[in-house]
Amino acid sequence: FYKVFLMTLLGRFDVIQCHFGPNGNMAAMMKEMGISGKVVTMFHGYDIRRGIEQGGGIYKKLFEAGDLILSISDYNYKHLIAFGADSQKVVYHPVGIEFKKYAFRARTGQPNSESKVRILSISRLVKEKGLSFGIQAIAQLIKERNISGIEYQIAGEGPLREELEQLAERLGVRDRIKFLGIQSQEGVVALLSQADIFFLPSIAEALPVVLMEAQAAGLPVVATNVGSVVQLVDHGRTGFIVDSEDITAMTEKLEYLMLHPQDWPL
């Protein structure tokens, strides 16, 4: 940020494009100091959650001094207006993915050659991603519904890793859950191509790009009804949407896909 600040002082920018509201706040402060240039800020998920938790007033200066605000989803748009943003400054601008990076493979209704169904989650290991609920759903499948042949892969890193590993241990499913850590973009593409079902048990999202990636790779998904997930998943056709924190509903939809592999090419 300081490099951008110094370059702006030298008058080398006509437009400052900021990702996330807090960065937009800093750019708005620079503009108030007399630095020329338009300030454009794109809001994602973290910054919207911050506004919900702390009040939309934390972006007051940005809303006043900023020139354009980009909303990636209907969910974000609704909250930005509630926070006090001028609707004339807010433009709907959803993010997307480069499809050619993902090799689409229509699932045939049969698991991979190891006769094991790979359920995959890709996310930061933080509270908002709801992975503790996902692990409990996997445990219910295995322990209570006697669904065998599952490998649950969790790709990503974060402060809750040890806590999540301990939860899997307590539930007796640690051997069925693989914590894969941080992945490169190439690693993510490979995991998506090898998985059978994608699982996003989040309790908070905006417009999760990972769902676009999973479906671009041909995966049926089970996701929670948070943020603008309904804009990405066609319930009953490309996957299933359930209420967040509803472990039973997650378990039921995962079980359905496990017991009806012929429906994988939804």
C-alpha positions as CSV (number, residue, x, y, z in Angstrom):
1,F,0.0,0.0,0.0
2,Y,2.8,2.4,0.9
3,K,4.3,1.9,-2.6
4,V,1.0,2.8,-4.1
5,F,0.7,5.8,-1.8
6,L,4.1,7.2,-2.8
7,M,3.4,6.6,-6.5
8,T,0.1,8.4,-6.1
9,L,1.9,11.4,-4.5
10,L,4.0,11.6,-7.6
11,G,0.8,11.8,-9.7
12,R,1.3,8.5,-11.6
13,F,-2.3,7.3,-11.2
14,D,-5.6,8.5,-12.7
15,V,-7.6,5.7,-11.0
16,I,-6.8,3.8,-7.8
17,Q,-8.5,0.4,-8.0
18,C,-8.9,-1.1,-4.5
19,H,-10.0,-4.5,-3.5
20,F,-11.7,-4.7,-0.1
21,G,-13.3,-1.8,1.8
22,P,-10.5,-1.1,4.3
23,N,-8.1,-0.5,1.3
24,G,-10.8,1.8,-0.2
25,N,-10.9,3.7,3.1
26,M,-7.2,4.4,2.9
27,A,-7.5,5.5,-0.7
28,A,-10.4,7.8,0.2
29,M,-8.2,9.3,3.0
30,M,-5.5,10.0,0.4
31,K,-8.1,11.7,-1.8
32,E,-9.2,13.9,1.1
33,M,-5.6,14.9,1.5
34,G,-5.7,16.4,-1.9
35,I,-4.3,13.7,-4.1
36,S,-5.9,13.6,-7.5
37,G,-7.4,10.5,-9.1
38,K,-10.6,8.5,-9.0
39,V,-11.1,5.9,-6.3
40,V,-12.8,2.6,-7.3
41,T,-13.4,0.0,-4.6
42,M,-14.6,-3.6,-5.1
43,F,-16.2,-5.2,-2.0
44,H,-15.9,-9.0,-1.6
45,G,-16.8,-11.1,1.5
46,Y,-14.5,-10.2,4.3
47,D,-15.2,-6.5,4.1
48,I,-19.0,-7.0,4.0
49,R,-18.8,-9.2,7.1
50,R,-16.7,-6.6,8.8
51,G,-19.4,-4.0,8.0
52,I,-22.1,-6.3,9.4
53,E,-20.2,-6.9,12.6
54,Q,-18.9,-3.3,13.2
55,G,-21.6,-1.3,11.5
56,G,-21.6,0.2,8.0
57,G,-20.3,3.5,9.4
58,I,-16.7,2.2,9.2
59,Y,-16.9,2.9,5.4
60,K,-18.5,6.4,5.7
61,K,-15.4,8.2,4.4
62,L,-15.1,5.8,1.5
63,F,-18.8,6.2,0.6
64,E,-18.4,10.0,0.6
65,A,-15.0,10.4,-1.1
66,G,-15.0,7.3,-3.3
67,D,-16.1,7.6,-7.0
68,L,-17.2,4.1,-7.7
69,I,-18.1,1.0,-5.7
70,L,-18.2,-2.4,-7.3
71,S,-20.5,-5.1,-5.9
72,I,-19.7,-8.7,-6.8
73,S,-23.2,-10.0,-5.8
74,D,-26.8,-9.2,-5.0
75,Y,-25.9,-10.0,-1.3
76,N,-23.1,-7.4,-1.3
77,Y,-25.3,-4.8,-3.1
78,K,-28.0,-5.1,-0.5
79,H,-25.6,-4.7,2.4
80,L,-23.7,-1.8,0.7
81,I,-26.9,0.2,0.4
82,A,-27.8,-0.7,4.0
83,F,-24.4,0.5,5.1
84,G,-25.1,3.9,3.6
85,A,-23.5,3.8,0.1
86,D,-25.1,6.0,-2.5
87,S,-26.9,3.7,-5.0
88,Q,-25.7,6.0,-7.8
89,K,-22.1,5.0,-7.0
90,V,-22.7,1.3,-6.7
91,V,-22.3,-0.9,-9.8
92,Y,-23.1,-4.6,-10.0
93,H,-19.9,-6.3,-11.2
94,P,-19.8,-10.0,-10.5
95,V,-16.4,-11.8,-10.6
96,G,-15.8,-14.8,-12.7
97,I,-13.3,-17.4,-13.7
98,E,-11.2,-18.4,-16.7
99,F,-13.0,-21.5,-17.9
100,K,-10.1,-22.8,-20.0
101,K,-8.1,-23.4,-16.8
102,Y,-10.5,-26.1,-15.7
103,A,-10.9,-29.3,-17.6
104,F,-14.6,-30.2,-17.5
105,R,-15.2,-33.8,-16.8
106,A,-18.8,-35.0,-16.7
107,R,-19.0,-37.4,-13.8
108,T,-20.2,-40.8,-15.0
109,G,-21.9,-41.9,-11.8
110,Q,-18.9,-44.1,-10.8
111,P,-16.3,-43.1,-8.2
112,N,-12.6,-43.0,-9.0
113,S,-10.6,-46.2,-9.6
114,E,-9.9,-46.7,-5.9
115,S,-13.7,-47.3,-5.3
116,K,-13.6,-44.4,-2.9
117,V,-15.8,-41.3,-3.2
118,R,-13.7,-38.2,-2.8
119,I,-15.6,-35.3,-1.2
120,L,-13.6,-32.1,-1.5
121,S,-13.7,-28.7,0.3
122,I,-11.3,-25.8,-0.6
123,S,-11.2,-22.9,1.7
124,R,-9.4,-21.0,4.4
125,L,-9.6,-22.8,7.7
126,V,-11.5,-20.1,9.5
127,K,-14.9,-20.0,11.3
128,E,-16.8,-18.4,8.4
129,K,-16.2,-21.5,6.2
130,G,-18.1,-23.8,8.5
131,L,-15.7,-26.7,8.2
132,S,-16.6,-27.9,11.7
133,F,-20.1,-28.5,10.5
134,G,-18.8,-30.2,7.4
135,I,-16.6,-32.6,9.5
136,Q,-19.6,-33.4,11.6
137,A,-21.7,-34.2,8.5
138,I,-19.0,-36.5,7.3
139,A,-18.9,-38.2,10.7
140,Q,-22.7,-38.7,10.6
141,L,-22.4,-40.3,7.2
142,I,-19.7,-42.8,8.4
143,K,-20.7,-43.4,12.0
144,E,-24.5,-43.1,11.9
145,R,-25.5,-43.9,8.4
146,N,-22.8,-46.6,7.7
147,I,-21.7,-45.0,4.5
148,S,-18.2,-46.3,3.8
149,G,-15.7,-45.6,1.1
150,I,-15.4,-41.9,1.8
151,E,-12.4,-39.7,1.7
152,Y,-13.0,-36.1,2.7
153,Q,-10.3,-33.8,1.5
154,I,-9.9,-30.3,2.9
155,A,-7.5,-28.1,0.9
156,G,-6.4,-24.8,2.6
157,E,-4.7,-23.5,5.6
158,G,-5.7,-21.3,8.5
159,P,-5.8,-20.7,12.3
160,L,-8.4,-23.5,12.9
161,R,-6.4,-26.3,11.5
162,E,-5.4,-27.9,14.8
163,E,-9.0,-27.4,16.2
164,L,-10.5,-29.1,13.1
165,E,-8.0,-32.0,13.3
166,Q,-8.9,-32.5,17.0
167,L,-12.6,-32.5,16.1
168,A,-12.1,-35.2,13.5
169,E,-10.1,-37.2,16.0
170,R,-12.9,-36.9,18.7
171,L,-15.5,-38.0,16.2
172,G,-13.4,-41.0,15.2
173,V,-13.0,-40.0,11.5
174,R,-9.5,-38.6,11.5
175,D,-8.3,-41.4,9.2
176,R,-11.0,-40.5,6.6
177,I,-10.2,-36.8,6.5
178,K,-7.1,-35.5,4.7
179,F,-5.9,-32.0,5.5
180,L,-4.0,-31.0,2.4
181,G,-2.8,-27.5,3.3
182,I,-2.2,-24.6,0.9
183,Q,-2.4,-25.5,-2.8
184,S,-1.1,-23.8,-5.9
185,Q,-3.6,-22.9,-8.6
186,E,-2.4,-26.0,-10.5
187,G,-2.9,-28.1,-7.3
188,V,-6.5,-26.8,-7.0
189,V,-7.2,-27.7,-10.6
190,A,-5.8,-31.2,-10.1
191,L,-7.9,-31.7,-6.9
192,L,-11.1,-30.6,-8.7
193,S,-10.4,-33.0,-11.6
194,Q,-9.9,-35.9,-9.2
195,A,-12.8,-35.3,-6.8
196,D,-16.4,-36.7,-7.1
197,I,-18.4,-34.2,-5.0
198,F,-17.7,-30.7,-3.9
199,F,-18.8,-29.6,-0.4
200,L,-19.0,-25.9,0.8
201,P,-20.5,-25.9,4.4
202,S,-19.9,-22.1,4.9
203,I,-21.8,-20.0,7.4
204,A,-20.8,-16.8,5.6
205,E,-19.9,-16.0,2.0
206,A,-20.4,-13.3,-0.7
207,L,-20.0,-14.9,-4.1
208,P,-17.7,-17.9,-3.6
209,V,-15.5,-18.3,-6.7
210,V,-14.6,-21.8,-5.6
211,L,-18.2,-22.9,-6.5
212,M,-17.7,-21.6,-10.0
213,E,-14.4,-23.5,-10.2
214,A,-16.0,-26.8,-8.9
215,Q,-18.9,-26.6,-11.4
216,A,-16.6,-25.7,-14.2
217,A,-14.8,-29.0,-13.5
218,G,-18.1,-30.8,-13.7
219,L,-18.5,-31.5,-9.9
220,P,-22.0,-31.8,-8.3
221,V,-22.0,-29.6,-5.2
222,V,-23.5,-29.5,-1.8
223,A,-23.4,-25.9,-0.5
224,T,-25.1,-23.7,2.1
225,N,-27.6,-21.0,1.5
226,V,-25.4,-18.0,2.4
227,G,-24.5,-14.9,0.6
228,S,-25.3,-15.2,-3.1
229,V,-24.7,-19.0,-3.4
230,V,-28.2,-19.2,-5.0
231,Q,-26.9,-17.3,-7.9
232,L,-24.3,-20.0,-8.6
233,V,-26.0,-23.3,-7.8
234,D,-29.1,-24.5,-9.6
235,H,-30.7,-26.5,-6.7
236,G,-31.5,-30.0,-7.8
237,R,-29.7,-29.7,-11.1
238,T,-26.1,-28.7,-10.5
239,G,-26.1,-29.5,-6.8
240,F,-28.0,-29.0,-3.6
241,I,-28.3,-26.0,-1.3
242,V,-29.1,-26.4,2.4
243,D,-29.3,-24.1,5.4
244,S,-26.0,-23.2,7.0
245,E,-25.1,-25.1,10.2
246,D,-27.8,-27.7,9.4
247,I,-25.6,-30.8,9.8
248,T,-28.5,-33.2,9.2
249,A,-29.5,-31.5,5.9
250,M,-25.8,-31.6,4.7
251,T,-25.6,-35.3,5.7
252,E,-28.8,-36.1,3.8
253,K,-27.7,-34.4,0.6
254,L,-24.3,-36.0,0.7
255,E,-25.9,-39.3,1.4
256,Y,-28.3,-38.9,-1.5
257,L,-25.4,-38.4,-3.9
258,M,-23.5,-41.3,-2.4
259,L,-26.5,-43.6,-2.8
260,H,-27.5,-42.3,-6.2
261,P,-24.3,-42.0,-8.2
262,Q,-26.3,-42.1,-11.4
263,D,-27.4,-38.5,-10.5
264,W,-23.9,-37.2,-10.3
265,P,-24.1,-35.7,-13.8
266,L,-26.9,-33.4,-12.4
